Amino acid sequence: LLLALLFSVVRPRHTLVYAPKIKYADKTHAPPPMGKGIFAWIHPVLRTKEDVLVDKLGLDAALFLRFTRMLRNMFVALSLLGCLVMIPVNVADRNKSITHGISVLQMMTPLYVFGNGLWAQVVCAWLIDIIVAYFLWHNYRRVKELRRAYFQTPEYQMSLHARTLMVTDIPSDMRTDEGLLRLTDEVNPTGVLPNAAIGRNVK
């Protein structure tokens, strides 16, 4: 909370540090205008859709934010399971004859739980696995959709790195323009690949 408050106070006064894309990015990638208020950044953070983040920040940044949200939601769910189920079971089903004088922290652990109380640990372990698997499955599915949509955008398809192919382990006697032409003719006899796309820097 102190770091968030410090950021809220410093952000409006140092836009070059905390919002450099406002000055240097073009209109397509520039973030939406933000007010100078201390807490003006909270509304855009909560309301901006993920598709807009991909357009403004890029796919890598959007995926990183999705990953951090996944971890936050996953650990909130696991914390609720631990605090609402496991800790009460550990406290209620502990062996009271050997827990006299122990600390409260030790009392909340499964160290002194025996008998039927251990079944709660087994059930919670399975629930933890199911929760983690669900979050991973849900987010991987969404990441696949984001990547597919990004690969279909004109910006990606017109970029140079999207049309670049790196070929390695070419024999030394074929590392010439004529050798590369022969190699491409063998691999692609239809001739769809233009000869102009063959580069000279080959390893």
C-alpha positions as CSV (number, residue, x, y, z in Angstrom):
1,L,0.0,0.0,0.0
2,L,2.8,2.4,0.7
3,L,4.5,1.6,-2.6
4,A,1.2,2.2,-4.4
5,L,0.7,5.5,-2.6
6,L,4.2,6.6,-3.4
7,F,3.7,5.7,-7.1
8,S,0.4,7.6,-7.1
9,V,2.1,10.7,-5.8
10,V,5.2,10.5,-8.1
11,R,3.5,9.4,-11.3
12,P,1.9,12.7,-12.4
13,R,5.2,14.6,-11.8
14,H,7.4,12.3,-13.9
15,T,5.5,11.2,-17.0
16,L,8.7,10.7,-18.9
17,V,9.6,7.9,-16.5
18,Y,6.2,6.4,-15.8
19,A,4.5,7.0,-19.2
20,P,7.2,7.3,-21.9
21,K,5.0,5.9,-24.7
22,I,2.8,9.1,-24.4
23,K,5.7,11.1,-25.8
24,Y,7.5,8.6,-28.1
25,A,4.8,6.2,-29.4
26,D,2.7,6.8,-32.5
27,K,-1.1,7.3,-32.3
28,T,-1.8,3.6,-32.8
29,H,0.4,2.5,-29.8
30,A,0.0,5.5,-27.6
31,P,-1.9,4.9,-24.3
32,P,-5.1,6.7,-23.7
33,P,-4.8,10.1,-22.0
34,M,-4.7,10.0,-18.3
35,G,-5.5,12.7,-15.8
36,K,-3.0,14.3,-13.4
37,G,-4.9,13.2,-10.3
38,I,-3.2,11.0,-7.7
39,F,-5.5,8.0,-8.3
40,A,-6.3,8.7,-12.0
41,W,-4.4,5.6,-13.0
42,I,-6.7,3.2,-11.1
43,H,-9.7,3.5,-13.5
44,P,-7.7,2.7,-16.7
45,V,-6.0,-0.3,-15.0
46,L,-9.3,-1.8,-14.0
47,R,-11.4,-0.9,-17.1
48,T,-9.0,-1.5,-20.0
49,K,-9.8,-4.6,-22.0
50,E,-7.2,-7.2,-22.9
51,D,-7.6,-6.7,-26.6
52,V,-6.8,-3.0,-26.2
53,L,-3.7,-3.9,-24.1
54,V,-2.4,-6.1,-27.0
55,D,-2.8,-3.2,-29.4
56,K,-1.3,-0.6,-27.1
57,L,1.4,-2.6,-25.2
58,G,2.0,-5.6,-27.4
59,L,1.3,-9.3,-26.9
60,D,4.2,-10.0,-24.5
61,A,3.1,-7.3,-22.1
62,A,-0.5,-8.4,-22.2
63,L,0.5,-12.0,-21.6
64,F,2.7,-10.9,-18.6
65,L,-0.3,-9.0,-17.1
66,R,-2.5,-12.1,-17.6
67,F,0.1,-14.3,-16.0
68,T,0.3,-12.0,-12.9
69,R,-3.6,-11.9,-12.7
70,M,-3.6,-15.7,-12.9
71,L,-1.2,-16.0,-10.0
72,R,-3.2,-13.5,-8.0
73,N,-6.5,-15.3,-8.5
74,M,-5.0,-18.7,-8.0
75,F,-3.4,-17.8,-4.7
76,V,-6.5,-16.0,-3.5
77,A,-8.5,-19.3,-4.1
78,L,-5.8,-21.4,-2.4
79,S,-5.7,-18.9,0.6
80,L,-9.4,-19.1,1.0
81,L,-9.2,-22.9,1.0
82,G,-6.5,-23.0,3.5
83,C,-7.9,-20.3,5.9
84,L,-11.6,-21.5,5.7
85,V,-11.0,-25.3,5.7
86,M,-7.6,-26.5,6.6
87,I,-6.8,-24.2,9.5
88,P,-10.2,-24.8,11.3
89,V,-9.8,-28.6,10.8
90,N,-6.3,-28.5,12.2
91,V,-7.4,-26.5,15.2
92,A,-10.5,-28.6,15.9
93,D,-9.1,-32.1,15.3
94,R,-5.7,-31.7,17.0
95,N,-4.7,-34.1,19.7
96,K,-5.4,-31.8,22.7
97,S,-3.4,-34.1,25.1
98,I,-0.1,-33.2,23.5
99,T,-0.8,-29.6,22.4
100,H,-0.8,-28.0,25.8
101,G,1.4,-24.9,25.8
102,I,2.2,-24.8,22.1
103,S,2.0,-21.6,20.1
104,V,-1.0,-20.6,18.0
105,L,1.0,-20.9,14.8
106,Q,1.9,-24.6,15.6
107,M,-1.7,-25.2,16.5
108,M,-2.8,-24.2,13.0
109,T,-0.4,-26.7,11.3
110,P,-1.3,-30.4,10.7
111,L,1.6,-31.4,12.9
112,Y,-0.7,-32.6,15.8
113,V,-3.6,-33.9,13.7
114,F,-4.3,-37.7,13.8
115,G,-7.1,-40.0,12.7
116,N,-10.0,-38.8,10.7
117,G,-8.7,-35.2,10.6
118,L,-6.1,-36.3,8.1
119,W,-8.8,-36.9,5.5
120,A,-9.3,-33.2,5.3
121,Q,-5.6,-32.9,4.3
122,V,-6.1,-35.4,1.5
123,V,-9.3,-33.8,0.2
124,C,-7.7,-30.3,0.3
125,A,-4.6,-31.6,-1.5
126,W,-6.9,-32.9,-4.4
127,L,-8.8,-29.6,-4.4
128,I,-5.5,-27.6,-4.6
129,D,-4.5,-29.7,-7.7
130,I,-7.9,-29.1,-9.3
131,I,-7.7,-25.4,-8.7
132,V,-4.2,-25.1,-10.1
133,A,-5.1,-27.3,-13.1
134,Y,-8.3,-25.2,-13.8
135,F,-6.4,-21.9,-13.7
136,L,-3.7,-23.2,-16.0
137,W,-6.2,-24.7,-18.5
138,H,-8.4,-21.5,-18.5
139,N,-5.5,-19.2,-19.1
140,Y,-3.7,-21.3,-21.6
141,R,-6.9,-21.4,-23.7
142,R,-7.1,-17.6,-23.6
143,V,-3.4,-17.2,-24.4
144,K,-4.0,-19.4,-27.5
145,E,-6.8,-17.2,-28.6
146,L,-4.7,-14.0,-28.1
147,R,-1.8,-15.4,-30.0
148,R,-4.0,-16.6,-32.9
149,A,-5.7,-13.2,-33.1
150,Y,-2.3,-11.4,-33.0
151,F,-0.8,-13.5,-35.7
152,Q,-3.8,-12.6,-38.0
153,T,-3.3,-8.9,-37.5
154,P,-1.9,-6.9,-40.5
155,E,0.7,-5.4,-38.2
156,Y,2.2,-8.8,-37.5
157,Q,1.8,-10.2,-41.0
158,M,3.5,-7.1,-42.6
159,S,6.4,-7.0,-40.1
160,L,9.8,-8.2,-41.3
161,H,10.3,-10.7,-38.5
162,A,7.1,-12.5,-39.5
163,R,8.4,-13.1,-43.0
164,T,11.9,-14.2,-41.9
165,L,13.0,-17.8,-41.9
166,M,16.3,-18.9,-40.3
167,V,17.9,-22.1,-41.8
168,T,20.8,-23.7,-40.0
169,D,23.1,-26.6,-40.6
170,I,23.6,-25.9,-44.3
171,P,26.6,-27.8,-45.7
172,S,29.6,-25.6,-46.4
173,D,29.6,-26.4,-50.1
174,M,26.1,-25.0,-50.5
175,R,26.6,-21.7,-48.6
176,T,26.6,-19.7,-51.8
177,D,23.9,-18.1,-53.8
178,E,23.9,-20.9,-56.3
179,G,24.0,-23.5,-53.6
180,L,21.0,-21.9,-51.8
181,L,19.1,-21.8,-55.1
182,R,19.7,-25.5,-55.6
183,L,18.7,-26.3,-52.0
184,T,15.5,-24.3,-52.2
185,D,14.6,-25.9,-55.5
186,E,15.0,-29.4,-53.9
187,V,12.9,-28.4,-50.9
188,N,10.4,-26.3,-52.8
189,P,10.2,-27.5,-56.4
190,T,7.0,-25.4,-57.0
191,G,9.1,-22.2,-56.9
192,V,6.6,-20.3,-54.7
193,L,9.5,-18.9,-52.7
194,P,11.0,-15.9,-54.6
195,N,14.7,-16.0,-55.2
196,A,14.9,-12.4,-53.9
197,A,14.0,-13.7,-50.4
198,I,17.2,-15.6,-50.1
199,G,19.7,-13.7,-48.0
200,R,23.5,-13.8,-48.3
201,N,24.3,-14.1,-44.7
202,V,24.1,-17.8,-44.1
203,K,25.6,-19.8,-41.3
